[in-house]
Amino acid sequence: MSVNTALKQGSTEPTSPASISQAGSSASQPATPQESTYQLFDLRVEVVCPPGERILCGARDGDHFLLVGEMLSLPPGQAFSIYSLGSILPLLSGMQRTHQMTDWMTSETEIACPDPLCKSKLRIKRTGLRTFGPGNVSLDFTSAETRSEED
C-alpha cells in the first residue's frame, strides 16, 4: 500500500522510513493520473494599515503581490520589503493548500508586520484554485518510471 493510499484510507498507523521507501519503490503500482494531481490556491497578499498609522517598511496601503502556483509577481513599479516577504514566505505554501474549515490556516488571514513598531498587516486572500500534475512544475517521474519498466 502506498503512503498516499494509506493517508486517503484514514490510516493512523505511524509510517516508518522503511515503509516509505517500500511504498515508493518500483514494485509499487504507478500513481493514476488522478492521484498524481494536486490543487493549489492562487494567493493575493496585500498590505493593510489602520487609517492614520505609518507603515515603516516603505510600502503603501493596498500594495500587493500575487502568488500563482510557485510564481510570485509584483505589479509594475511596485516594490516589497524583503523583511516583510521573509516573514510571510513560510506560510504561503501552506495557505495555498486545501484544509479543513476548522484549521487555523483557513481562518488566520492577516499576518502582523515583522517590525514590532509597525501597525500594518499582510492580508492573504485566496483568489482561485488550480490543478497541477507532476509535469507542470518538475520532471514527470511517474512517466519516466513507467518508461524504464517497459524497457
N, CA, C and O atoms as a GROMACS GRO file, in nm:
protein
  604
    1MET      N    1   0.086  -0.118   0.000
    1MET     CA    2   0.000   0.000   0.000
    1MET      C    3   0.089   0.123   0.000
    1MET      O    4   0.184   0.132   0.079
    2SER      N    5   0.059   0.219  -0.090
    2SER     CA    6   0.140   0.340  -0.094
    2SER      C    7   0.106   0.431   0.023
    2SER      O    8   0.001   0.416   0.086
    3VAL      N    9   0.196   0.525   0.051
    3VAL     CA   10   0.171   0.621   0.159
    3VAL      C   11   0.045   0.701   0.128
    3VAL      O   12  -0.037   0.723   0.217
    4ASN      N   13   0.028   0.745   0.001
    4ASN     CA   14  -0.090   0.822  -0.035
    4ASN      C   15  -0.218   0.742  -0.013
    4ASN      O   16  -0.317   0.796   0.036
    5THR      N   17  -0.216   0.613  -0.049
    5THR     CA   18  -0.334   0.529  -0.029
    5THR      C   19  -0.365   0.516   0.119
    5THR      O   20  -0.482   0.525   0.159
    6ALA      N   21  -0.262   0.496   0.202
    6ALA     CA   22  -0.284   0.484   0.346
    6ALA      C   23  -0.344   0.612   0.402
    6ALA      O   24  -0.434   0.606   0.487
    7LEU      N   25  -0.296   0.726   0.355
    7LEU     CA   26  -0.350   0.852   0.404
    7LEU      C   27  -0.494   0.871   0.360
    7LEU      O   28  -0.578   0.917   0.438
    8LYS      N   29  -0.525   0.835   0.234
    8LYS     CA   30  -0.661   0.850   0.184
    8LYS      C   31  -0.758   0.760   0.259
    8LYS      O   32  -0.874   0.796   0.278
    9GLN      N   33  -0.711   0.642   0.300
    9GLN     CA   34  -0.797   0.550   0.372
    9GLN      C   35  -0.806   0.583   0.520
    9GLN      O   36  -0.872   0.510   0.594
   10GLY      N   37  -0.743   0.690   0.564
   10GLY     CA   38  -0.754   0.733   0.701
   10GLY      C   39  -0.667   0.656   0.797
   10GLY      O   40  -0.696   0.651   0.916
   11SER      N   41  -0.560   0.596   0.748
   11SER     CA   42  -0.472   0.519   0.835
   11SER      C   43  -0.407   0.610   0.938
   11SER      O   44  -0.357   0.718   0.905
   12THR      N   45  -0.408   0.567   1.062
   12THR     CA   46  -0.342   0.644   1.168
   12THR      C   47  -0.216   0.575   1.215
   12THR      O   48  -0.154   0.618   1.312
   13GLU      N   49  -0.177   0.467   1.146
   13GLU     CA   50  -0.056   0.395   1.183
   13GLU      C   51   0.066   0.481   1.154
   13GLU      O   52   0.072   0.545   1.050
   14PRO      N   53   0.164   0.483   1.245
   14PRO     CA   54   0.285   0.557   1.218
   14PRO      C   55   0.356   0.496   1.098
   14PRO      O   56   0.352   0.375   1.077
   15THR      N   57   0.420   0.582   1.019
   15THR     CA   58   0.489   0.536   0.900
   15THR      C   59   0.638   0.536   0.926
   15THR      O   60   0.695   0.639   0.963
   16SER      N   61   0.702   0.423   0.907
   16SER     CA   62   0.846   0.413   0.928
   16SER      C   63   0.918   0.449   0.800
   16SER      O   64   0.860   0.440   0.692
   17PRO      N   65   1.047   0.491   0.809
   17PRO     CA   66   1.123   0.520   0.688
   17PRO      C   67   1.127   0.400   0.593
   17PRO      O   68   1.126   0.419   0.471
   18ALA      N   69   1.131   0.279   0.646
   18ALA     CA   70   1.134   0.160   0.560
   18ALA      C   71   1.006   0.147   0.480
   18ALA      O   72   1.010   0.115   0.361
   19SER      N   73   0.892   0.172   0.544
   19SER     CA   74   0.766   0.158   0.471
   19SER      C   75   0.750   0.268   0.366
   19SER      O   76   0.687   0.247   0.263
   20ILE      N   77   0.808   0.385   0.392
   20ILE     CA   78   0.804   0.492   0.293
   20ILE      C   79   0.886   0.452   0.172
   20ILE      O   80   0.841   0.470   0.058
   21SER      N   81   1.006   0.399   0.194
   21SER     CA   82   1.090   0.361   0.080
   21SER      C   83   1.027   0.245   0.006
   21SER      O   84   1.038   0.238  -0.117
   22GLN      N   85   0.959   0.152   0.077
   22GLN     CA   86   0.891   0.042   0.009
   22GLN      C   87   0.774   0.095  -0.072
   22GLN      O   88   0.749   0.049  -0.184
   23ALA      N   89   0.702   0.193  -0.015
   23ALA     CA   90   0.587   0.248  -0.086
   23ALA      C   91   0.631   0.320  -0.211
   23ALA      O   92   0.556   0.323  -0.309
   24GLY      N   93   0.750   0.377  -0.212
   24GLY     CA   94   0.797   0.450  -0.328
   24GLY      C   95   0.880   0.366  -0.421
   24GLY      O   96   0.933   0.418  -0.519
   25SER      N   97   0.894   0.235  -0.394
   25SER     CA   98   0.978   0.150  -0.478
   25SER      C   99   0.910   0.123  -0.611
   25SER      O  100   0.790   0.143  -0.627
   26SER      N  101   0.991   0.075  -0.706
   26SER     CA  102   0.936   0.046  -0.839
   26SER      C  103   0.839  -0.070  -0.834
   26SER      O  104   0.763  -0.089  -0.930
   27ALA      N  105   0.837  -0.150  -0.725
   27ALA     CA  106   0.743  -0.261  -0.713
   27ALA      C  107   0.601  -0.212  -0.687
   27ALA      O  108   0.504  -0.284  -0.712
   28SER      N  109   0.587  -0.090  -0.638
   28SER     CA  110   0.453  -0.038  -0.612
   28SER      C  111   0.386   0.001  -0.743
   28SER      O  112   0.453   0.025  -0.844
   29GLN      N  113   0.255   0.007  -0.740
   29GLN     CA  114   0.180   0.044  -0.858
   29GLN      C  115   0.204   0.190  -0.892
   29GLN      O  116   0.211   0.273  -0.802
   30PRO      N  117   0.217   0.224  -1.021
   30PRO     CA  118   0.233   0.365  -1.056
   30PRO      C  119   0.106   0.442  -1.019
   30PRO      O  120  -0.005   0.388  -1.022
   31ALA      N  121   0.123   0.567  -0.985
   31ALA     CA  122   0.009   0.650  -0.948
   31ALA      C  123  -0.081   0.671  -1.069
   31ALA      O  124  -0.033   0.686  -1.182
   32THR      N  125  -0.210   0.672  -1.043
   32THR     CA  126  -0.304   0.703  -1.151
   32THR      C  127  -0.298   0.852  -1.178
   32THR      O  128  -0.253   0.928  -1.092
   33PRO      N  129  -0.342   0.897  -1.297
   33PRO     CA  130  -0.339   1.041  -1.325
   33PRO      C  131  -0.411   1.124  -1.219
   33PRO      O  132  -0.367   1.235  -1.188
   34GLN      N  133  -0.520   1.071  -1.162
   34GLN     CA  134  -0.594   1.144  -1.060
   34GLN      C  135  -0.512   1.156  -0.932
   34GLN      O  136  -0.515   1.261  -0.868
   35GLU      N  137  -0.439   1.050  -0.893
   35GLU     CA  138  -0.356   1.054  -0.773
   35GLU      C  139  -0.234   1.144  -0.792
   35GLU      O  140  -0.178   1.194  -0.695
   36SER      N  141  -0.193   1.164  -0.917
   36SER     CA  142  -0.074   1.243  -0.946
   36SER      C  143  -0.101   1.393  -0.947
   36SER      O  144  -0.007   1.471  -0.952
   37THR      N  145  -0.226   1.434  -0.944
   37THR     CA  146  -0.256   1.576  -0.948
   37THR      C  147  -0.282   1.630  -0.808
   37THR      O  148  -0.316   1.555  -0.716
   38TYR      N  149  -0.265   1.758  -0.794
   38TYR     CA  150  -0.294   1.826  -0.669
   38TYR      C  151  -0.342   1.966  -0.700
   38TYR      O  152  -0.319   2.017  -0.810
   39GLN      N  153  -0.406   2.028  -0.605
   39GLN     CA  154  -0.461   2.162  -0.626
   39GLN      C  155  -0.395   2.262  -0.533
   39GLN      O  156  -0.364   2.232  -0.417
   40LEU      N  157  -0.373   2.381  -0.586
   40LEU     CA  158  -0.319   2.493  -0.509
   40LEU      C  159  -0.405   2.615  -0.534
   40LEU      O  160  -0.451   2.639  -0.646
   41PHE      N  161  -0.425   2.693  -0.428
   41PHE     CA  162  -0.494   2.820  -0.443
   41PHE      C  163  -0.396   2.926  -0.493
   41PHE      O  164  -0.280   2.927  -0.453
   42ASP      N  165  -0.444   3.014  -0.580
   42ASP     CA  166  -0.371   3.136  -0.612
   42ASP      C  167  -0.392   3.229  -0.494
   42ASP      O  168  -0.499   3.230  -0.433
   43LEU      N  169  -0.290   3.308  -0.462
   43LEU     CA  170  -0.300   3.399  -0.347
   43LEU      C  171  -0.271   3.542  -0.389
   43LEU      O  172  -0.192   3.568  -0.479
   44ARG      N  173  -0.336   3.634  -0.321
   44ARG     CA  174  -0.305   3.777  -0.330
   44ARG      C  175  -0.268   3.819  -0.188
   44ARG      O  176  -0.347   3.802  -0.095
   45VAL      N  177  -0.148   3.874  -0.172
   45VAL     CA  178  -0.102   3.921  -0.041
   45VAL      C  179  -0.097   4.072  -0.047
   45VAL      O  180  -0.025   4.129  -0.129
   46GLU      N  181  -0.175   4.137   0.040
   46GLU     CA  182  -0.193   4.282   0.034
   46GLU      C  183  -0.156   4.348   0.167
   46GLU      O  184  -0.185   4.295   0.274
   47VAL      N  185  -0.093   4.463   0.157
   47VAL     CA  186  -0.059   4.543   0.275
   47VAL      C  187  -0.185   4.616   0.321
   47VAL      O  188  -0.250   4.684   0.241
   48VAL      N  189  -0.220   4.602   0.449
   48VAL     CA  190  -0.332   4.676   0.506
   48VAL      C  191  -0.280   4.750   0.630
   48VAL      O  192  -0.201   4.697   0.707
   49CYS      N  193  -0.326   4.872   0.645
   49CYS     CA  194  -0.279   4.954   0.756
   49CYS      C  195  -0.397   5.032   0.815
   49CYS      O  196  -0.479   5.086   0.740
   50PRO      N  197  -0.405   5.039   0.946
   50PRO     CA  198  -0.512   5.120   1.007
   50PRO      C  199  -0.498   5.266   0.963
   50PRO      O  200  -0.387   5.317   0.950
   51PRO      N  201  -0.611   5.334   0.940
   51PRO     CA  202  -0.605   5.475   0.899
   51PRO      C  203  -0.526   5.559   0.999
   51PRO      O  204  -0.541   5.546   1.120
   52GLY      N  205  -0.441   5.645   0.945
   52GLY     CA  206  -0.362   5.736   1.028
   52GLY      C  207  -0.232   5.677   1.080
   52GLY      O  208  -0.150   5.750   1.137
   53GLU      N  209  -0.210   5.548   1.063
   53GLU     CA  210  -0.086   5.485   1.109
   53GLU      C  211   0.019   5.489   0.999
   53GLU      O  212  -0.014   5.490   0.880
   54ARG      N  213   0.143   5.492   1.039
   54ARG     CA  214   0.253   5.498   0.944
   54ARG      C  215   0.305   5.356   0.917
   54ARG      O  216   0.322   5.276   1.009
   55ILE      N  217   0.329   5.326   0.790
   55ILE     CA  218   0.389   5.199   0.751
   55ILE      C  219   0.539   5.220   0.749
   55ILE      O  220   0.588   5.312   0.682
   56LEU      N  221   0.613   5.137   0.820
   56LEU     CA  222   0.756   5.158   0.838
   56LEU      C  223   0.844   5.091   0.733
   56LEU      O  224   0.963   5.121   0.725
   57CYS      N  225   0.789   5.000   0.654
   57CYS     CA  226   0.872   4.926   0.558
   57CYS      C  227   0.878   4.989   0.420
   57CYS      O  228   0.941   4.934   0.330
   58GLY      N  229   0.815   5.102   0.401
   58GLY     CA  230   0.817   5.169   0.271
   58GLY      C  231   0.701   5.132   0.181
   58GLY      O  232   0.689   5.188   0.072
   59ALA      N  233   0.618   5.040   0.222
   59ALA     CA  234   0.501   5.002   0.142
   59ALA      C  235   0.390   5.104   0.159
   59ALA      O  236   0.396   5.191   0.247
   60ARG      N  237   0.290   5.093   0.076
   60ARG     CA  238   0.170   5.176   0.087
   60ARG      C  239   0.050   5.084   0.108
   60ARG      O  240   0.049   4.970   0.061
   61ASP      N  241  -0.051   5.134   0.176
   61ASP     CA  242  -0.174   5.058   0.196
   61ASP      C  243  -0.225   5.014   0.059
   61ASP      O  244  -0.241   5.097  -0.031
   62GLY      N  245  -0.252   4.887   0.042
   62GLY     CA  246  -0.300   4.834  -0.085
   62GLY      C  247  -0.192   4.774  -0.173
   62GLY      O  248  -0.224   4.702  -0.268
   63ASP      N  249  -0.064   4.800  -0.144
   63ASP     CA  250   0.042   4.732  -0.219
   63ASP      C  251   0.021   4.582  -0.206
   63ASP      O  252  -0.025   4.534  -0.102
   64HIS      N  253   0.055   4.509  -0.310
   64HIS     CA  254   0.029   4.365  -0.307
   64HIS      C  255   0.124   4.290  -0.400
   64HIS      O  256   0.194   4.348  -0.482
   65PHE      N  257   0.122   4.158  -0.385
   65PHE     CA  258   0.184   4.069  -0.483
   65PHE      C  259   0.092   3.950  -0.501
   65PHE      O  260   0.006   3.922  -0.417
   66LEU      N  261   0.112   3.880  -0.611
   66LEU     CA  262   0.032   3.763  -0.643
   66LEU      C  263   0.121   3.640  -0.640
   66LEU      O  264   0.238   3.646  -0.679
   67LEU      N  265   0.066   3.529  -0.595
   67LEU     CA  266   0.134   3.400  -0.599
   67LEU      C  267   0.044   3.305  -0.676
   67LEU      O  268  -0.064   3.268  -0.630
   68VAL      N  269   0.090   3.266  -0.795
   68VAL     CA  270   0.016   3.175  -0.881
   68VAL      C  271   0.103   3.051  -0.900
   68VAL      O  272   0.206   3.056  -0.966
   69GLY      N  273   0.059   2.941  -0.841
   69GLY     CA  274   0.144   2.822  -0.839
   69GLY      C  275   0.267   2.854  -0.756
   69GLY      O  276   0.256   2.887  -0.638
   70GLU      N  277   0.384   2.843  -0.818
   70GLU     CA  278   0.507   2.875  -0.748
   70GLU      C  279   0.564   3.011  -0.790
   70GLU      O  280   0.672   3.049  -0.746
   71MET      N  281   0.491   3.083  -0.874
   71MET     CA  282   0.541   3.208  -0.930
   71MET      C  283   0.484   3.330  -0.856
   71MET      O  284   0.363   3.349  -0.848
   72LEU      N  285   0.574   3.412  -0.803
   72LEU     CA  286   0.537   3.534  -0.733
   72LEU      C  287   0.555   3.652  -0.829
   72LEU      O  288   0.658   3.661  -0.896
   73SER      N  289   0.458   3.740  -0.835
   73SER     CA  290   0.470   3.857  -0.923
   73SER      C  291   0.421   3.983  -0.853
   73SER      O  292   0.327   3.980  -0.774
   74LEU      N  293   0.488   4.092  -0.885
   74LEU     CA  294   0.453   4.225  -0.834
   74LEU      C  295   0.401   4.309  -0.949
   74LEU      O  296   0.446   4.292  -1.062
   75PRO      N  297   0.308   4.400  -0.923
   75PRO     CA  298   0.265   4.493  -1.028
   75PRO      C  299   0.383   4.581  -1.070
   75PRO      O  300   0.473   4.606  -0.990
   76PRO      N  301   0.384   4.628  -1.194
   76PRO     CA  302   0.494   4.714  -1.241
   76PRO      C  303   0.514   4.837  -1.150
   76PRO      O  304   0.417   4.902  -1.110
   77GLY      N  305   0.639   4.866  -1.118
   77GLY     CA  306   0.673   4.983  -1.039
   77GLY      C  307   0.652   4.968  -0.889
   77GLY      O  308   0.673   5.064  -0.815
   78GLN      N  309   0.610   4.853  -0.845
   78GLN     CA  310   0.585   4.833  -0.702
   78GLN      C  311   0.695   4.747  -0.643
   78GLN      O  312   0.742   4.652  -0.705
   79ALA      N  313   0.737   4.781  -0.522
   79ALA     CA  314   0.840   4.704  -0.451
   79ALA      C  315   0.780   4.643  -0.326
   79ALA      O  316   0.669   4.678  -0.285
   80PHE      N  317   0.855   4.552  -0.265
   80PHE     CA  318   0.808   4.487  -0.143
   80PHE      C  319   0.929   4.460  -0.055
   80PHE      O  320   1.030   4.410  -0.104
   81SER      N  321   0.921   4.492   0.071
   81SER     CA  322   1.031   4.475   0.165
   81SER      C  323   1.071   4.328   0.177
   81SER      O  324   0.985   4.241   0.191
   82ILE      N  325   1.202   4.302   0.171
   82ILE     CA  326   1.246   4.162   0.186
   82ILE      C  327   1.217   4.110   0.327
   82ILE      O  328   1.201   3.989   0.345
   83TYR      N  329   1.210   4.198   0.424
   83TYR     CA  330   1.180   4.154   0.561
   83TYR      C  331   1.033   4.114   0.574
   83TYR      O  332   1.001   4.015   0.639
   84SER      N  333   0.945   4.191   0.512
   84SER     CA  334   0.803   4.154   0.511
   84SER      C  335   0.783   4.025   0.433
   84SER      O  336   0.709   3.936   0.476
   85LEU      N  337   0.849   4.016   0.320
   85LEU     CA  338   0.839   3.897   0.237
   85LEU      C  339   0.893   3.775   0.312
   85LEU      O  340   0.832   3.668   0.310
   86GLY      N  341   1.008   3.791   0.376
   86GLY     CA  342   1.068   3.681   0.450
   86GLY      C  343   0.983   3.632   0.565
   86GLY      O  344   0.986   3.513   0.599
   87SER      N  345   0.906   3.722   0.625
   87SER     CA  346   0.822   3.680   0.738
   87SER      C  347   0.699   3.602   0.694
   87SER      O  348   0.644   3.524   0.772
   88ILE      N  349   0.658   3.620   0.571
   88ILE     CA  350   0.534   3.556   0.525
   88ILE      C  351   0.559   3.436   0.434
   88ILE      O  352   0.471   3.350   0.420
   89LEU      N  353   0.675   3.428   0.372
   89LEU     CA  354   0.703   3.318   0.278
   89LEU      C  355   0.678   3.178   0.337
   89LEU      O  356   0.619   3.095   0.269
   90PRO      N  357   0.721   3.150   0.459
   90PRO     CA  358   0.697   3.014   0.512
   90PRO      C  359   0.549   2.977   0.522
   90PRO      O  360   0.516   2.858   0.524
   91LEU      N  361   0.462   3.074   0.530
   91LEU     CA  362   0.319   3.047   0.544
   91LEU      C  363   0.248   3.025   0.410
   91LEU      O  364   0.144   2.961   0.404
   92LEU      N  365   0.306   3.080   0.303
   92LEU     CA  366   0.233   3.082   0.176
   92LEU      C  367   0.206   2.945   0.117
   92LEU      O  368   0.097   2.920   0.066
   93SER      N  369   0.303   2.855   0.123
   93SER     CA  370   0.278   2.722   0.066
   93SER      C  371   0.167   2.650   0.142
   93SER      O  372   0.088   2.576   0.083
   94GLY      N  373   0.160   2.670   0.272
   94GLY     CA  374   0.050   2.613   0.350
   94GLY      C  375  -0.083   2.676   0.316
   94GLY      O  376  -0.185   2.608   0.309
   95MET      N  377  -0.083   2.807   0.295
   95MET     CA  378  -0.206   2.877   0.261
   95MET      C  379  -0.258   2.840   0.123
   95MET      O  380  -0.376   2.854   0.094
   96GLN      N  381  -0.168   2.793   0.036
   96GLN     CA  382  -0.210   2.753  -0.098
   96GLN      C  383  -0.285   2.620  -0.098
   96GLN      O  384  -0.358   2.591  -0.193
   97ARG      N  385  -0.269   2.541   0.002
   97ARG     CA  386  -0.327   2.407   0.005
   97ARG      C  387  -0.468   2.407   0.066
   97ARG      O  388  -0.505   2.499   0.138
   98THR      N  389  -0.544   2.304   0.035
   98THR     CA  390  -0.678   2.292   0.092
   98THR      C  391  -0.666   2.241   0.236
   98THR      O  392  -0.576   2.164   0.269
   99HIS      N  393  -0.758   2.285   0.320
   99HIS     CA  394  -0.757   2.249   0.462
   99HIS      C  395  -0.900   2.226   0.510
   99HIS      O  396  -0.996   2.262   0.442
  100GLN      N  397  -0.911   2.166   0.626
  100GLN     CA  398  -1.040   2.157   0.694
  100GLN      C  399  -1.083   2.299   0.732
  100GLN      O  400  -0.998   2.384   0.756
  101MET      N  401  -1.212   2.324   0.738
  101MET     CA  402  -1.261   2.458   0.773
  101MET      C  403  -1.220   2.498   0.915
  101MET      O  404  -1.214   2.617   0.946
  102THR      N  405  -1.192   2.401   1.002
  102THR     CA  406  -1.153   2.433   1.139
  102THR      C  407  -1.003   2.455   1.155
  102THR      O  408  -0.957   2.491   1.264
  103ASP      N  409  -0.925   2.435   1.048
  103ASP     CA  410  -0.780   2.454   1.053
  103ASP      C  411  -0.749   2.604   1.058
  103ASP      O  412  -0.811   2.683   0.986
  104TRP      N  413  -0.655   2.643   1.142
  104TRP     CA  414  -0.622   2.785   1.158
  104TRP      C  415  -0.571   2.846   1.027
  104TRP      O  416  -0.580   2.967   1.009
  105MET      N  417  -0.519   2.764   0.938
  105MET     CA  418  -0.468   2.818   0.811
  105MET      C  419  -0.580   2.875   0.724
  105MET      O  420  -0.553   2.954   0.634
  106THR      N  421  -0.705   2.836   0.748
  106THR     CA  422  -0.816   2.891   0.671
  106THR      C  423  -0.874   3.016   0.735
  106THR      O  424  -0.937   3.096   0.667
  107SER      N  425  -0.855   3.033   0.865
  107SER     CA  426  -0.918   3.146   0.933
  107SER      C  427  -0.822   3.261   0.965
  107SER      O  428  -0.865   3.376   0.975
  108GLU      N  429  -0.694   3.234   0.979
  108GLU     CA  430  -0.596   3.338   1.010
  108GLU      C  431  -0.541   3.392   0.879
  108GLU      O  432  -0.449   3.334   0.822
  109THR      N  433  -0.596   3.503   0.832
  109THR     CA  434  -0.556   3.554   0.702
  109THR      C  435  -0.479   3.686   0.710
  109THR      O  436  -0.433   3.737   0.607
  110GLU      N  437  -0.463   3.742   0.829
  110GLU     CA  438  -0.384   3.865   0.844
  110GLU      C  439  -0.264   3.836   0.931
  110GLU      O  440  -0.276   3.784   1.042
  111ILE      N  441  -0.147   3.870   0.879
  111ILE     CA  442  -0.020   3.843   0.945
  111ILE      C  443   0.043   3.977   0.982
  111ILE      O  444   0.051   4.067   0.899
  112ALA      N  445   0.088   3.990   1.106
  112ALA     CA  446   0.147   4.116   1.153
  112ALA      C  447   0.277   4.147   1.079
  112ALA      O  448   0.350   4.056   1.041
  113CYS      N  449   0.303   4.273   1.061
  113CYS     CA  450   0.430   4.318   1.005
  113CYS      C  451   0.542   4.268   1.097
  113CYS      O  452   0.524   4.265   1.218
  114PRO      N  453   0.657   4.229   1.040
  114PRO     CA  454   0.766   4.180   1.126
  114PRO      C  455   0.828   4.289   1.215
  114PRO      O  456   0.898   4.257   1.311
  115ASP      N  457   0.804   4.416   1.183
  115ASP     CA  458   0.854   4.526   1.266
  115ASP      C  459   0.757   4.546   1.382
  115ASP      O  460   0.642   4.582   1.358
  116PRO      N  461   0.799   4.524   1.505
  116PRO     CA  462   0.705   4.535   1.618
  116PRO      C  463   0.647   4.674   1.638
  116PRO      O  464   0.546   4.689   1.706
  117LEU      N  465   0.708   4.778   1.579
  117LEU     CA  466   0.656   4.914   1.593
  117LEU      C  467   0.560   4.952   1.481
  117LEU      O  468   0.499   5.060   1.486
  118CYS      N  469   0.546   4.867   1.383
  118CYS     CA  470   0.458   4.896   1.269
  118CYS      C  471   0.321   4.833   1.292
  118CYS      O  472   0.311   4.719   1.338
  119LYS      N  473   0.216   4.906   1.262
  119LYS     CA  474   0.078   4.858   1.282
  119LYS      C  475   0.020   4.790   1.158
  119LYS      O  476  -0.093   4.743   1.162
  120SER      N  477   0.096   4.786   1.048
  120SER     CA  478   0.042   4.727   0.926
  120SER      C  479   0.037   4.575   0.936
  120SER      O  480   0.102   4.514   1.021
  121LYS      N  481  -0.041   4.516   0.847
  121LYS     CA  482  -0.055   4.370   0.839
  121LYS      C  483  -0.050   4.330   0.693
  121LYS      O  484  -0.069   4.412   0.603
  122LEU      N  485  -0.025   4.203   0.671
  122LEU     CA  486  -0.030   4.147   0.537
  122LEU      C  487  -0.152   4.055   0.532
  122LEU      O  488  -0.162   3.958   0.607
  123ARG      N  489  -0.244   4.087   0.443
  123ARG     CA  490  -0.368   4.009   0.430
  123ARG      C  491  -0.353   3.911   0.314
  123ARG      O  492  -0.318   3.950   0.203
  124ILE      N  493  -0.379   3.784   0.341
  124ILE     CA  494  -0.368   3.679   0.240
  124ILE      C  495  -0.509   3.640   0.195
  124ILE      O  496  -0.593   3.601   0.276
  125LYS      N  497  -0.533   3.652   0.064
  125LYS     CA  498  -0.664   3.616   0.009
  125LYS      C  499  -0.646   3.508  -0.096
  125LYS      O  500  -0.558   3.517  -0.182
  126ARG      N  501  -0.728   3.406  -0.088
  126ARG     CA  502  -0.731   3.303  -0.193
  126ARG      C  503  -0.814   3.358  -0.309
  126ARG      O  504  -0.926   3.403  -0.290
  127THR      N  505  -0.756   3.353  -0.429
  127THR     CA  506  -0.825   3.415  -0.543
  127THR      C  507  -0.868   3.316  -0.650
  127THR      O  508  -0.947   3.351  -0.738
  128GLY      N  509  -0.819   3.195  -0.646
  128GLY     CA  510  -0.855   3.095  -0.747
  128GLY      C  511  -0.794   2.962  -0.709
  128GLY      O  512  -0.710   2.955  -0.619
  129LEU      N  513  -0.834   2.857  -0.778
  129LEU     CA  514  -0.784   2.723  -0.750
  129LEU      C  515  -0.736   2.661  -0.880
  129LEU      O  516  -0.809   2.660  -0.979
  130ARG      N  517  -0.614   2.610  -0.880
  130ARG     CA  518  -0.556   2.548  -0.999
  130ARG      C  519  -0.520   2.404  -0.969
  130ARG      O  520  -0.489   2.369  -0.855
  131THR      N  521  -0.525   2.320  -1.072
  131THR     CA  522  -0.486   2.180  -1.060
  131THR      C  523  -0.352   2.163  -1.130
  131THR      O  524  -0.334   2.208  -1.244
  132PHE      N  525  -0.260   2.098  -1.063
  132PHE     CA  526  -0.126   2.074  -1.115
  132PHE      C  527  -0.102   1.924  -1.124
  132PHE      O  528  -0.157   1.846  -1.048
  133GLY      N  529  -0.019   1.887  -1.218
  133GLY     CA  530   0.027   1.750  -1.232
  133GLY      C  531   0.178   1.746  -1.221
  133GLY      O  532   0.242   1.852  -1.217
  134PRO      N  533   0.236   1.627  -1.217
  134PRO     CA  534   0.381   1.616  -1.199
  134PRO      C  535   0.462   1.693  -1.303
  134PRO      O  536   0.567   1.748  -1.270
  135GLY      N  537   0.417   1.697  -1.426
  135GLY     CA  538   0.491   1.765  -1.531
  135GLY      C  539   0.476   1.915  -1.533
  135GLY      O  540   0.546   1.982  -1.608
  136ASN      N  541   0.386   1.972  -1.451
  136ASN     CA  542   0.364   2.116  -1.451
  136ASN      C  543   0.475   2.194  -1.383
  136ASN      O  544   0.506   2.305  -1.426
  137VAL      N  545   0.535   2.138  -1.280
  137VAL     CA  546   0.634   2.213  -1.203
  137VAL      C  547   0.769   2.145  -1.193
  137VAL      O  548   0.864   2.203  -1.140
  138SER      N  549   0.780   2.023  -1.246
  138SER     CA  550   0.906   1.950  -1.240
  138SER      C  551   0.903   1.842  -1.347
  138SER      O  552   0.810   1.837  -1.428
  139LEU      N  553   1.002   1.757  -1.347
  139LEU     CA  554   1.000   1.643  -1.437
  139LEU      C  555   0.890   1.549  -1.395
  139LEU      O  556   0.857   1.539  -1.277
  140ASP      N  557   0.832   1.480  -1.491
  140ASP     CA  558   0.726   1.384  -1.462
  140ASP      C  559   0.791   1.248  -1.434
  140ASP      O  560   0.811   1.169  -1.526
  141PHE      N  561   0.824   1.223  -1.306
  141PHE     CA  562   0.891   1.099  -1.268
  141PHE      C  563   0.801   0.977  -1.287
  141PHE      O  564   0.850   0.866  -1.310
  142THR      N  565   0.671   0.996  -1.277
  142THR     CA  566   0.578   0.884  -1.293
  142THR      C  567   0.592   0.823  -1.430
  142THR      O  568   0.605   0.701  -1.443
  143SER      N  569   0.591   0.906  -1.535
  143SER     CA  570   0.602   0.852  -1.670
  143SER      C  571   0.744   0.803  -1.697
  143SER      O  572   0.762   0.710  -1.775
  144ALA      N  573   0.845   0.863  -1.636
  144ALA     CA  574   0.984   0.817  -1.652
  144ALA      C  575   1.000   0.678  -1.592
  144ALA      O  576   1.067   0.593  -1.651
  145GLU      N  577   0.938   0.651  -1.474
  145GLU     CA  578   0.945   0.520  -1.413
  145GLU      C  579   0.875   0.417  -1.500
  145GLU      O  580   0.923   0.305  -1.517
  146THR      N  581   0.760   0.456  -1.556
  146THR     CA  582   0.685   0.365  -1.641
  146THR      C  583   0.766   0.329  -1.764
  146THR      O  584   0.770   0.212  -1.804
  147ARG      N  585   0.831   0.428  -1.826
  147ARG     CA  586   0.914   0.401  -1.944
  147ARG      C  587   1.029   0.307  -1.910
  147ARG      O  588   1.057   0.216  -1.988
  148SER      N  589   1.097   0.328  -1.796
  148SER     CA  590   1.211   0.243  -1.761
  148SER      C  591   1.169   0.100  -1.731
  148SER      O  592   1.246   0.007  -1.755
  149GLU      N  593   1.048   0.081  -1.679
  149GLU     CA  594   1.000  -0.055  -1.652
  149GLU      C  595   0.967  -0.128  -1.781
  149GLU      O  596   0.980  -0.250  -1.788
  150GLU      N  597   0.924  -0.053  -1.886
  150GLU     CA  598   0.889  -0.113  -2.013
  150GLU      C  599   1.013  -0.151  -2.092
  150GLU      O  600   1.006  -0.242  -2.175
  151ASP      N  601   1.126  -0.085  -2.069
  151ASP     CA  602   1.250  -0.111  -2.145
  151ASP      C  603   1.311  -0.243  -2.114
  151ASP      O  604   1.415  -0.278  -2.171
   0.00000   0.00000   0.00000
